[in-house]
Amino acid sequence: MRYLVIAAAVMAILAGVIFSTAGKKMMHATSSEVAVMELPEPNSAGAGLFKQYCAQCHGLPGIDTHTAADWPRAVERMMTNISASGKQMPSDGERDLIVNYLVRHAK
């Protein structure tokens, strides 16, 4: 009986994780496939760098995927992933432009 309760708790936790990530908005496209109108300020340096660096590993997330307060941590986590993967890293200045762009347009 005890194991059944533990198994049920684990399943509930896993279901919560799955459903919480299932609602995340992702643009499943590479940087060259993202339509200009899908991003705010599409011709800005921040939008260009966001497309250039973030689409190296995954589709571009919707800017409302994270809050303004959460974007800096999310970008730092992605910087670690980019570094570990050996892909092209943005400079500190480019990273700051990306973060500022995402924070400015987050909801």
SVG drawing of the C-alpha trace seen along z (x, -y; Angstrom):
<svg xmlns="http://www.w3.org/2000/svg" viewBox="-2 -48 35 50">
<polyline fill="none" stroke="black" stroke-width="0.4" points="0.0,0.0 2.8,-2.4 4.5,-1.8 1.2,-2.5 0.9,-5.9 4.5,-6.7 3.9,-5.7 0.8,-7.8 2.7,-10.8 5.5,-10.3 3.0,-10.1 1.2,-13.3 4.6,-15.1 5.5,-13.9 2.1,-14.8 2.5,-18.3 5.9,-18.7 4.6,-17.5 1.6,-19.7 3.4,-22.8 5.9,-22.5 3.3,-21.5 1.8,-24.9 5.1,-26.7 4.9,-28.6 7.6,-27.7 8.1,-28.8 9.3,-25.6 11.5,-27.2 15.1,-28.0 16.2,-31.6 15.9,-31.8 12.3,-30.5 10.9,-32.8 8.6,-35.4 9.6,-38.9 6.1,-39.8 6.2,-37.2 8.7,-39.1 8.3,-42.6 10.7,-45.1 11.8,-42.6 14.6,-44.8 16.1,-45.6 19.6,-44.3 18.0,-42.3 15.5,-40.5 18.3,-39.7 20.6,-38.3 17.8,-36.4 17.1,-34.7 20.8,-34.2 21.9,-32.6 18.8,-31.0 17.8,-29.1 21.1,-27.3 19.8,-24.6 16.0,-24.8 13.0,-26.7 12.6,-30.2 10.5,-30.4 7.7,-32.8 8.8,-36.0 6.0,-35.4 7.4,-32.0 9.1,-33.7 8.4,-36.8 10.6,-39.8 12.1,-38.7 12.8,-35.2 14.4,-35.9 17.9,-36.9 18.1,-33.5 16.8,-31.6 19.4,-33.3 22.2,-32.5 21.1,-28.8 21.1,-28.8 24.6,-30.4 25.8,-27.4 24.1,-25.1 25.6,-26.9 29.0,-26.8 28.7,-23.1 27.5,-22.3 30.4,-24.1 28.1,-26.4 28.7,-30.0 28.5,-32.1 27.2,-35.7 29.6,-38.2 28.7,-39.8 27.3,-42.8 25.3,-40.7 23.9,-38.7 22.9,-41.9 21.1,-43.1 19.2,-39.8 18.3,-39.9 17.2,-43.6 15.1,-42.8 13.4,-39.8 12.8,-41.6 11.4,-44.7 8.8,-42.5 7.9,-39.9 4.5,-40.0"/>
</svg>
